[in-house]
Amino acid sequence: MKYGETFKAFSDPVRREILTMLKKGRMSAGDISSHFDMTQATISYHLKLLKEADLVYEEREKNFIYYTLNISVIEEVMLWLATLKEADEHEEI
């Protein structure tokens, strides 16, 4: 996993909102961009960063690109964060 790219992707509120939208299911790039007051190019940039961080999958169908949340990467981040919490709890004992 590329933790640096993953946390960079998490750092932006627009990208976090896109991830939240995708937890409901697969969406086209056009559907995603319709929820924001930004250019298509700006949304494409955010989607590119999410894809590079392996947080979303991209699937092309005819003239459309669909994005799906990659739950396995999110789970891996959560597990890693949980190990930090466990380490902190062990130090308090």
N, C-alpha and C positions, 0 to 999 in steps of 0.2 A: 504494500500500500504506500502511496505517496502522501504522507501526512502533511507535508508543507503545502501541497496543492489542495489537499482536502480542506485544511483549515483556512486557507486563502479563500476558497469557494464559500465556506461557511461565514466568512467575515462580512460579506455584503448583504444588506437587508433585501435587495431585489432577488438575489440568488436564493436566500432563505425562503422568500415568498414563493418562488418558483418550485422549490422542493416541497413546500407545504401544499401547493396546488397539485403536484404530481402524486402525492400520497393518496389522492382520490382515484388515480388511474392515469392511463396513457393520454397524452394530449399532443395535438399538433403544434408546431411552432407558431402558426397563426393564432390558434386559440390562446396560447400563452401570451403572446404579444398584445392581444386584445384587452387583457386585464391591466395593462400598464399604459401610462401616457409617455411613451418613449418611441424612438424610431425602431423599425425592424432590425436595423444594423446593431443597435445597442442591445436589444434582446438576444440577437444571434451571438454577440460577444459573451454575454452572461451564460448562455447555453453552452458555448464552446468551453468556457472555464469549468462548468459543471461536468461536462463530458471528459475533459482532460483529468479531472479529479476522480473519475470513475463513479461519480455520484448519480449519473443518469446514463441510460442507454439511448442510442439514436437508431431509429429504424425508418428506412425509406420505403414508401409505398406510392408508386406512380409519381405524382407531382408534389407529394406531401412528405414532410419529415415529422415523425412522431417521437416523443420523448417519454421514457418510463423511468421511474425511480429505481435505483440500484440499492435495494435494501441491505444486501450483504455488506457493502462498504459502511453503511450507517451502523449496522450491528457491530462491525469490527471496531469502529471508533468508540461506540458505547462500551464495548468490552474493555478496550484499552483504558478509557476514562475510569471505569469501575475498578481496574487494578490500582489506579492512583488513589482512589478513595479508600480501597482496602489497605493500602500501604499507610495512609494517614491514620486510619482506625487502629492499626497495629502499633503505631508510634504512641498513641494516647494511653495504651495499656501499661 
